[in-house]
Amino acid sequence: MTCRRTDTDRYGRMVAVCTEEGGDINAWMVAEGWAVAYTRYSRDYAGLEARAKAAGSKIWSGAFVMPWEWRRGQRVVETRPPRDARRTGCDIKGNINRRGDRIYHLPAAHSYARTRIDEGEGERWFCSEEEARQAGWRRSGR
């Protein structure tokens, strides 16, 4: 494998095109859905990314946050129960507030619609109030 420097990013890191036996590894990774086209430095792979995204390949098969957005704090937020939870009626939202309190919200609750669940932050869905209470969560005040 060989890599040819094409630029240097603002942190002094090398931006390069890597090849193996004449094949562009960067292009392969983007086309297969294993990587994103970093268009800040080149638009060479933008079309490959668009096709991989349209096909729902690898990283594009679900919700995905671009790496530069992730570093700025953006996260995937689940706004409704997962498909299998909706089917079984597991629609109670287990939310963690800024103080760290674990609060569950019933579908008829005042703040249910605006409550977002981020399972990556420990929030979750419950199938019953009993399940939520046994897990240590309390019912919302409204």
C-alpha positions in Angstrom: 0.0 0.0 0.0 1.2 3.5 -0.8 -0.3 6.8 0.3 0.3 10.1 -1.5 -0.1 13.3 0.5 -2.6 15.7 -1.1 -3.0 18.3 1.7 -2.5 18.9 5.4 -5.4 19.6 7.7 -5.5 22.5 10.2 -4.0 20.1 12.9 -1.0 19.3 10.8 -2.3 15.8 9.8 -1.7 14.4 6.4 -4.6 14.2 4.0 -3.8 11.5 1.5 -5.0 9.1 -1.2 -4.0 5.6 -0.5 -3.7 2.9 -3.1 -3.1 -0.9 -3.2 -2.2 -2.5 -6.4 -3.4 0.5 -8.3 -6.8 0.6 -6.6 -7.9 3.6 -4.7 -8.6 2.4 -1.1 -10.3 5.7 -0.1 -12.7 5.4 -3.0 -13.5 1.8 -2.1 -14.2 2.6 1.6 -16.5 5.5 0.6 -18.3 3.5 -2.1 -18.9 0.5 0.3 -20.2 2.8 3.0 -17.3 2.4 5.4 -16.2 6.0 5.2 -17.4 9.5 4.4 -16.2 11.8 1.7 -14.5 14.7 3.5 -15.5 17.3 1.0 -13.6 20.1 2.9 -10.5 18.9 1.1 -11.8 17.2 -2.0 -15.1 16.4 -3.8 -13.5 13.4 -5.5 -15.6 10.9 -3.5 -18.8 12.9 -3.1 -20.6 10.9 -5.8 -19.6 7.6 -4.3 -20.8 8.7 -0.9 -24.2 9.8 -2.3 -24.6 6.4 -3.9 -23.6 4.5 -0.7 -26.0 6.7 1.3 -28.9 6.2 -1.2 -28.3 2.4 -1.0 -28.2 2.4 2.8 -24.8 0.8 2.9 -22.9 0.2 6.2 -22.8 3.5 8.1 -25.7 4.8 6.1 -28.0 1.9 7.1 -29.4 3.8 10.1 -29.1 7.2 11.8 -25.5 8.6 11.4 -23.8 11.7 12.6 -20.9 13.0 10.6 -17.6 12.8 12.6 -17.1 16.6 12.6 -20.6 17.1 13.9 -20.1 14.3 16.6 -17.0 16.2 17.8 -19.1 19.3 18.2 -21.5 17.3 20.5 -24.3 16.3 18.0 -25.7 12.9 18.8 -28.3 10.7 17.2 -31.6 11.2 19.2 -34.3 8.6 19.0 -37.6 10.5 18.8 -40.0 7.6 18.8 -39.9 4.0 20.0 -37.9 1.5 18.0 -40.1 -0.5 15.5 -40.3 -3.6 17.7 -41.1 -1.5 20.8 -44.0 0.3 19.0 -45.4 -3.1 18.0 -45.4 -4.4 21.6 -46.6 -1.1 23.2 -43.3 -0.2 24.9 -43.9 3.5 24.5 -43.0 4.9 27.9 -40.0 7.2 27.6 -37.3 7.0 30.2 -35.5 10.3 30.2 -32.5 11.6 32.2 -32.7 15.3 33.0 -29.7 17.7 33.5 -29.5 16.9 37.2 -29.3 13.2 36.4 -32.8 12.3 37.6 -34.3 9.3 35.9 -37.9 10.2 34.9 -40.4 8.3 32.9 -43.1 9.9 30.7 -46.4 8.3 29.7 -47.8 8.9 26.2 -50.5 11.1 27.7 -48.1 13.2 29.8 -47.7 16.9 29.2 -44.1 16.8 28.1 -44.2 13.4 26.3 -44.1 14.8 22.7 -41.1 17.0 23.3 -39.2 14.5 25.3 -36.4 12.9 23.2 -34.7 9.6 24.1 -30.9 9.2 23.5 -30.1 5.5 24.2 -26.4 6.4 23.9 -26.8 8.5 27.0 -28.5 5.8 29.1 -32.1 6.8 28.3 -34.5 4.1 27.4 -38.0 2.8 26.6 -40.3 1.0 29.0 -43.2 -1.3 28.4 -45.0 -0.6 31.7 -44.8 1.8 34.7 -43.9 -1.1 36.9 -40.9 -1.9 34.8 -39.8 1.7 34.9 -40.2 1.9 38.7 -38.3 -1.4 39.2 -35.5 0.0 37.2 -35.3 3.0 39.5 -37.1 5.7 37.4 -39.8 8.0 38.8 -43.0 9.2 37.0 -42.9 12.7 35.6 -44.7 15.4 37.5 -47.1 16.4 34.7 
